[in-house]
Amino acid sequence: MLPRGLSYDALRAAVRNELPERLNMAAQVCDDWAAKFPDKLAIIDLSDGERVDVTYADLQRLSWQVQAVLVARGVQSGDRVGVLLGQSPLCAAAHIATWRLGAISVPLFKLFRRDALASRLDNSGTQVVVTDEEGAALLSPFDVAVIQQTDLSEPVPQPMLETGPQDPAVLIYTSGTTGKPKGALHAHKMLNGHLPGVKISHDFLGLEGDVLWTPADWAWIGGLFDVLMPGLALGVPVVAARMAKFSVEECLRIIAQAHVKNIFFPPTALRFLKAENAQIAGLRTVASGGEPLGAEMLAWGQQALGVTINEFYGQTECNMVASSCSVLFPPQPGAIGKPVPGFDIAVIDEDGHEVDGEGDIAIRRGAPSMLLEYWNNPAETAAKFRGDWMVMGDRGVFQDGYLRFVGRDDDVISSAGYRIGPAEIEDCLLTHPGVATVGVVGKPDPLRTEIVKAYVVVKQDVNLCERDLQTWVKDRLANYSYPREISFLDELPMTVTGKVIRKELKARAAAEAQADTLKRQETP
């Protein structure tokens, strides 16, 4: 797959999306390696501070232990199994055990609070969650069975259910502009779809000495399928390291302790590094995705990191579809890169026809990393497609073979690498007894790309402060999604049918951001 030495055009011509009749990701990331090279290093575990080397045989035994407990709790093929864990061998083993059973893993994030967990557990019908002591406390209000490391017994070899490439395997929730987060259901073919993009975004990942890490949590597709599972499938050691909050000092310590050579840095992490003028020697590759990087950031990366930062593009519904690759073609500042071999990308109009200029970025049906459907949501699934194309919700244009990102076509907020749906935050704020109405948008921010900004109308004779409502959201959704700024207004711009006009609020937020910038420039 993707042999080195070929040109980009030759690779595009060589790749075929042909899938075997039988496919299970547990075999790809663990069992096949454990059978042939049991002592090969799979995970460098720094999650408790000290380095512990985990081989493929170790990982397989741990996953057998999890699988035995899942079976004892009645988990069968097609059942949903939650995984509420940070970067750790147990997190990897929980997914592997679930897939080996033919069940569906549901990644959950440690920063989720009651309402965020409730919406995902209820919608998915998850009855069993693999977690730790911290996660068990978060799950205490819910009627779910909890499995922790202390519940595991001696490892006994466990059978693998025969599954095909189209059989469901992972349910990952993604934020949208309306309603609650939607569950993107993916099949076992998902990993095959990620491997080409992961390889070229790291200048052919899998060379001798490669060691892969990301500060992104493994609960998100960027951590789970841009790093952990592709690394394991390619035989590249993956670093597991906990960082409650991104710290440049801690980041440098992890890189040095594990001798990291390949990193996926979200753009916000790069900005933190640049702000502190961090210098990192010895890296072979750095990849970044989630939002475009400018020429200034690319130039800084070359100077401070010693590498060309390869940008890539995708989303939870269909990931790793375009990428840069410094050894295949020169980077173009402002451009994402080129279509990953195996993916057919077009810019289309509202009728699904390809256009020469700016349009909606779309991926042809049948791409291996494309979702099967939105879980229990046929209407949203249908709305995602236009004929032979799945629309990404982004505007773009092709120039000289490079895909350029123009902007989002919806109201999703991109903040510090997280995609945040305004509707969920609005719904949460509206449950506060003092809030009459609310509108949430993204406000441009130099460090986080955007911050969550809420415009709130309070009920008559009610006094509220910003901190009251920030705490309300933090306690119910997630620490990263609370409004960092709240403005109290007498009224919000509304349509005749009573809907908040977010477009006007976004324009107001953009003007506020511009005023903030001028203020900073004027401050000595």
C-alpha positions in Angstrom: 0.0 0.0 0.0 1.4 3.4 -1.1 4.9 2.3 -2.0 7.6 4.9 -1.7 9.3 6.1 -4.8 6.3 6.7 -6.9 5.1 10.1 -7.9 1.8 11.5 -6.6 0.1 10.9 -9.9 1.4 7.3 -10.0 0.1 6.7 -6.5 -3.3 8.1 -7.4 -3.5 5.7 -10.4 -2.2 2.7 -8.4 -4.6 2.9 -5.4 -7.8 0.9 -5.6 -10.5 0.8 -3.0 -10.8 -3.0 -3.0 -11.7 -4.5 0.3 -11.5 -8.2 1.4 -14.6 -10.2 2.0 -13.7 -10.5 5.7 -12.3 -7.6 7.7 -12.0 -6.8 11.4 -10.0 -3.9 12.8 -9.1 -5.9 15.9 -7.0 -8.2 13.7 -5.5 -5.2 11.8 -4.3 -3.3 14.8 -3.5 -6.1 17.2 -4.1 -9.8 16.5 -2.2 -10.1 13.2 0.8 -8.4 14.7 0.6 -10.4 17.9 0.6 -13.6 15.9 3.7 -12.8 13.9 5.7 -10.4 16.1 4.4 -10.8 19.7 7.3 -8.8 21.2 7.1 -5.9 18.8 6.5 -2.6 20.6 2.9 -1.3 20.2 2.4 1.4 22.8 4.8 3.5 24.8 2.8 4.2 27.9 3.6 7.4 29.7 0.1 7.9 31.1 1.3 7.5 34.7 4.5 9.5 34.2 6.9 6.5 34.0 7.6 4.8 30.7 6.1 1.3 30.3 6.6 -0.5 27.0 3.5 -2.4 25.8 4.0 -5.1 23.1 1.4 -6.4 20.7 1.2 -9.6 22.8 0.6 -7.4 25.9 -2.1 -5.4 24.1 -3.8 -8.6 22.9 -3.8 -10.1 26.4 -5.3 -6.9 27.9 -8.0 -6.9 25.1 -8.8 -10.5 25.9 -9.4 -9.6 29.5 -11.7 -6.8 28.5 -13.5 -9.0 26.1 -14.1 -11.7 28.7 -15.8 -9.2 31.0 -17.9 -7.8 28.1 -19.1 -11.3 27.3 -19.9 -11.9 31.0 -22.0 -8.7 31.0 -24.0 -10.0 28.0 -22.5 -7.9 25.2 -23.2 -9.4 21.8 -22.6 -8.4 18.1 -24.1 -5.1 17.3 -24.3 -3.9 20.9 -22.8 -0.5 21.8 -19.9 -0.3 24.2 -18.8 3.0 25.6 -15.1 3.8 26.0 -14.6 6.6 28.5 -10.8 6.7 28.9 -7.9 9.0 28.2 -4.8 8.0 26.3 -3.9 4.6 27.8 -3.4 0.9 26.8 -6.8 0.1 28.3 -8.4 2.6 25.9 -6.9 0.8 22.9 -7.7 -2.6 24.4 -11.4 -1.6 25.0 -11.9 -0.7 21.3 -10.1 -3.9 20.1 -12.1 -6.1 22.4 -15.4 -4.6 21.3 -14.5 -5.0 17.6 -13.4 -8.6 18.1 -16.9 -9.3 19.5 -18.6 -7.7 16.5 -19.9 -4.9 18.8 -19.8 -1.2 18.2 -17.4 1.0 20.3 -18.6 4.5 21.3 -15.7 6.9 22.2 -16.6 9.2 25.1 -14.6 12.2 26.3 -13.5 12.7 29.9 -14.4 16.4 29.8 -18.1 15.6 29.1 -20.4 16.3 31.9 -23.9 15.1 32.7 -26.0 16.4 29.8 -23.3 15.7 27.2 -22.9 12.1 28.4 -26.7 11.6 28.7 -27.4 12.6 25.1 -24.8 10.2 23.7 -25.6 7.3 26.0 -29.3 7.7 25.4 -29.1 8.1 21.7 -26.7 5.2 21.2 -28.4 2.9 23.6 -25.1 2.2 25.3 -25.5 -0.2 28.3 -21.8 -1.0 29.1 -18.9 1.5 29.5 -15.2 0.7 29.9 -13.7 3.4 32.1 -11.5 4.2 35.1 -12.3 5.5 38.6 -12.7 9.1 37.4 -15.0 8.0 34.6 -17.0 5.8 36.9 -17.8 8.8 39.0 -19.0 10.7 35.9 -21.2 7.8 35.0 -22.8 7.3 38.4 -26.1 9.1 37.5 -26.7 6.7 34.6 -28.1 3.2 34.4 -25.0 1.7 32.7 -22.7 -1.2 33.6 -19.2 0.1 34.3 -16.1 -2.0 33.7 -12.8 -0.9 35.2 -9.3 -2.4 35.2 -10.0 -3.9 38.7 -12.8 -6.0 37.1 -10.4 -7.8 34.7 -9.2 -11.3 35.4 -6.5 -13.5 34.0 -6.2 -13.3 30.2 -7.7 -16.2 28.3 -7.6 -16.3 24.4 -10.9 -15.0 23.1 -12.6 -15.7 19.7 -13.0 -13.2 16.9 -16.4 -12.9 15.2 -16.1 -13.0 11.4 -17.1 -9.5 10.2 -17.1 -7.9 6.8 -15.8 -4.4 5.7 -19.3 -3.0 5.8 -20.2 -4.3 9.3 -20.7 -1.5 11.9 -17.7 -1.0 14.3 -17.6 2.6 15.6 -20.1 5.3 16.6 -18.5 8.7 16.9 -20.6 11.7 17.8 -20.1 15.0 16.0 -21.6 18.4 16.6 -24.0 20.1 14.2 -25.8 23.4 13.9 -29.2 22.1 14.9 -30.3 19.6 17.5 -28.2 17.3 19.6 -24.9 15.8 18.4 -25.3 13.2 15.7 -23.7 9.7 15.8 -21.6 9.0 12.7 -21.7 5.2 12.3 -18.6 3.7 10.7 -17.7 0.2 9.5 -14.6 -1.9 9.8 -13.5 -0.5 6.4 -12.9 2.8 8.2 -9.3 2.0 9.1 -8.4 1.1 5.5 -9.8 4.5 4.5 -7.5 6.3 7.0 -4.2 4.6 6.3 -3.3 6.3 2.9 -3.9 9.8 4.3 -2.1 9.1 7.6 0.9 7.6 5.7 1.4 10.6 3.3 0.7 13.3 5.9 3.7 11.9 7.7 5.8 11.5 4.6 5.2 7.8 4.4 4.8 6.9 8.0 6.3 3.5 8.9 10.0 4.2 8.4 12.6 2.6 10.8 12.6 4.6 14.1 9.2 6.3 13.7 7.3 6.9 16.9 3.9 8.6 16.7 2.1 10.8 19.2 -0.6 13.5 19.4 -1.8 15.7 22.3 -5.4 15.2 20.9 -7.6 12.9 23.0 -8.3 9.5 21.7 -12.0 10.1 22.2 -12.0 12.1 19.0 -11.5 10.9 15.4 -8.3 12.9 15.2 -6.7 11.0 18.1 -8.3 7.6 17.5 -8.1 7.2 13.7 -5.4 9.7 12.7 -2.9 8.4 15.2 -3.7 5.5 17.5 -5.3 2.9 15.2 -3.3 3.7 12.0 -0.1 3.6 14.1 -0.9 0.2 15.5 -1.9 -1.1 12.1 1.3 0.1 10.5 3.5 -1.3 13.3 4.6 2.2 14.4 4.8 2.6 18.2 2.2 5.0 19.5 2.7 7.1 22.6 0.0 7.2 25.3 0.4 10.3 27.5 -2.1 12.2 29.6 -2.2 16.0 29.5 -5.2 17.4 31.3 -4.5 20.7 29.6 -2.0 21.5 26.9 1.3 22.6 28.3 4.3 23.4 26.2 6.7 22.2 28.9 4.8 18.9 29.3 4.7 18.5 25.5 8.4 18.8 25.2 8.9 16.4 28.1 6.8 13.7 26.4 8.6 14.1 23.1 11.9 13.7 24.8 11.0 10.8 27.1 9.4 8.7 24.3 11.8 9.8 21.5 8.9 10.9 19.4 9.6 11.3 15.7 6.1 11.9 14.2 3.4 14.2 15.7 -0.1 15.2 14.8 -0.4 18.7 16.3 -3.8 20.5 16.1 -3.4 24.1 14.9 -4.1 25.5 18.4 -1.2 23.4 19.8 1.1 24.9 17.2 0.0 28.4 18.1 0.9 27.7 21.8 4.3 26.4 20.8 4.9 29.3 18.5 3.8 31.8 21.2 6.4 30.4 23.6 9.0 30.2 20.8 9.4 26.4 21.5 12.2 24.6 19.5 11.9 20.9 18.9 14.8 18.9 17.4 14.9 15.4 16.1 11.4 15.2 14.6 10.9 13.5 11.2 7.3 14.7 10.5 4.6 17.0 11.8 1.0 16.8 10.5 -1.8 19.2 11.3 -5.5 19.3 10.5 -8.8 20.9 11.6 -8.3 24.4 10.1 -5.9 25.9 7.5 -2.4 27.1 8.5 -1.0 30.3 7.0 2.3 31.0 5.4 3.7 32.4 8.7 2.9 29.3 10.6 4.5 27.1 7.9 7.6 29.2 7.9 7.8 29.0 11.7 7.4 25.2 11.6 10.3 24.9 9.3 12.5 27.0 11.5 11.4 25.8 15.0 10.5 22.2 14.3 12.9 21.5 11.5 10.2 20.0 9.2 7.6 21.0 6.7 4.2 20.8 8.4 1.9 18.7 6.3 -1.7 19.8 6.5 -4.6 17.3 6.0 -8.4 17.6 5.8 -11.4 15.6 6.7 -14.2 15.3 9.2 -15.8 12.7 11.5 -18.2 11.7 8.7 -15.4 11.1 6.1 -11.9 11.7 7.3 -8.4 12.0 5.8 -9.5 12.8 2.3 -6.9 15.4 1.4 -3.4 16.0 2.5 -0.1 17.7 1.9 3.1 15.5 1.6 6.4 17.3 1.5 8.2 14.5 -0.2 5.6 14.2 -3.0 4.9 17.8 -3.9 5.8 21.3 -2.5 3.4 22.8 0.0 1.2 25.8 -1.0 0.5 28.2 1.8 -3.3 28.6 2.2 -3.9 25.2 0.5 -4.9 22.0 2.3 -3.0 19.8 -0.2 -4.2 17.3 -2.8 -6.8 14.5 -2.7 -5.4 11.4 -0.9 -4.9 8.5 -3.2 -8.2 6.5 -3.1 -10.4 9.5 -2.7 -12.3 11.4 -5.4 -12.9 15.0 -4.3 -14.9 17.6 -6.2 -16.2 21.1 -5.7 -20.0 21.0 -6.5 -23.0 23.3 -6.7 -26.4 22.9 -5.0 -27.5 20.5 -7.7 -24.5 18.2 -7.2 -22.7 19.2 -10.4 -19.0 19.9 -10.4 -17.9 23.5 -10.9 -14.7 25.1 -11.9 -14.7 27.8 -9.2 -15.7 28.0 -5.6 -18.3 25.6 -4.4 -19.1 22.9 -1.8 -16.4 20.4 -1.1 -17.7 16.9 -1.7 -16.5 13.3 -1.6 -17.7 10.6 -4.0 -19.8 7.9 -2.4 -18.0 4.7 -1.6 -15.0 6.2 0.0 -13.7 3.7 2.7 -13.6 6.2 5.5 -17.1 7.5 4.8 -19.8 6.9 7.4 -22.5 4.3 6.9 -25.2 6.6 8.2 -26.1 8.9 11.1 -27.3 6.7 13.9 -31.1 6.5 13.9 -31.3 9.6 11.8 -32.3 8.9 8.2 -33.3 12.5 7.4 -29.9 13.9 8.3 -28.2 11.0 6.5 -30.1 11.8 3.3 -29.3 15.5 3.7 -25.6 14.8 3.7 -25.6 13.5 0.1 -26.3 15.1 -3.3 -26.5 12.4 -5.8 -23.1 10.6 -6.0 -21.5 13.1 -3.6 -21.3 13.5 0.2 -21.0 17.2 1.1 -18.5 18.2 3.8 -20.2 21.4 4.9 -17.2 23.4 3.7 -16.7 25.8 0.8 -13.5 25.3 -1.3 -11.9 25.7 -4.7 -9.3 23.7 -6.7 -6.3 25.8 -7.9 -3.4 24.1 -9.8 -4.5 20.7 -8.4 -4.5 21.9 -4.7 -7.6 22.1 -2.7 -8.1 25.4 -0.9 -10.5 25.9 2.0 -12.7 29.0 1.7 -14.9 28.7 4.8 -17.5 26.7 6.6 -21.0 26.5 5.1 -22.7 26.2 8.5 -22.5 27.6 12.0 -20.3 25.0 13.7 -17.7 26.7 15.9 -14.1 25.6 15.5 -12.3 26.3 18.8 -8.9 25.0 19.9 -9.3 22.0 17.6 -12.9 21.1 18.8 -15.9 21.3 16.6 -18.7 22.7 18.7 -22.3 22.8 17.8 -24.1 26.0 18.9 -27.5 24.4 19.3 -26.4 22.1 22.2 -25.0 25.1 24.1 -28.2 27.2 23.4 -30.4 24.3 24.6 -28.3 24.1 27.8 -28.5 27.8 28.5 -32.2 27.8 27.9 -32.6 25.3 30.8 -31.4 28.0 33.2 -34.5 29.5 34.9 -33.3 33.0 34.4 -32.7 32.8 30.6 -35.4 34.0 28.2 -33.6 33.4 24.9 -30.1 33.0 23.7 -27.9 32.8 20.5 -24.5 31.2 20.3 -21.9 31.9 17.7 -18.1 31.7 17.2 -16.1 34.8 17.8 -12.8 35.1 15.9 -9.8 34.6 18.3 -6.1 34.8 17.5 -5.2 31.7 19.6 -8.2 29.4 19.4 -9.4 30.3 15.9 -12.8 31.0 17.5 -14.2 31.2 21.0 -17.8 30.4 22.0 -19.7 33.7 22.4 -23.2 33.7 23.8 -25.7 36.6 23.5 -28.3 36.2 26.2 -31.7 37.9 27.0 -32.6 37.3 30.6 -36.1 37.1 32.0 -37.7 40.2 33.6 -36.5 41.1 37.0 -33.7 38.5 36.9 -30.1 39.4 37.6 -27.4 37.1 36.1 -23.7 37.5 35.6 -21.4 35.9 33.1 -19.9 33.4 35.6 -23.3 32.1 36.5 -24.0 30.9 33.0 -20.5 29.8 32.3 -20.6 27.5 35.3 -24.1 26.3 34.3 -22.7 25.1 30.9 -19.5 23.7 32.4 -21.4 21.5 34.8 -23.6 20.1 32.1 -21.8 19.9 28.8 -18.0 20.1 28.6 -15.3 22.4 29.9 -14.1 23.2 26.4 -17.6 24.2 25.1 -18.7 26.8 27.7 -19.1 30.4 26.5 -15.9 32.3 27.1 -17.7 35.5 26.6 -21.4 36.4 27.3 -23.1 39.6 26.3 -26.5 40.5 27.8 -28.9 42.1 25.3 -32.4 43.5 25.5 -33.4 41.4 22.4 -31.9 39.2 19.8 -32.3 39.5 16.0 -35.1 37.1 15.1 -36.8 35.9 12.0 -40.6 36.3 11.6 -40.9 32.7 12.7 -39.0 33.3 15.9 -35.6 31.8 15.0 -32.4 33.6 16.1 -30.6 35.1 13.1 -27.1 33.8 13.8 -25.7 35.5 10.7 -26.3 38.9 12.4 -24.8 37.7 15.7 -21.7 36.4 13.8 -21.3 39.8 12.2 -21.5 41.4 15.6 -19.0 39.0 17.1 -16.6 39.6 14.2 -16.8 43.4 14.7 -16.2 42.9 18.5 -13.1 40.8 17.6 -11.8 43.5 15.3 -12.3 46.1 18.0 -10.4 43.8 20.5 -7.5 43.5 18.0 -7.3 47.3 17.7 -7.4 47.7 21.5 -4.5 45.2 21.9 -2.5 47.1 19.3 -3.1 50.4 21.0 -2.1 49.1 24.4 1.6 49.8 25.2 
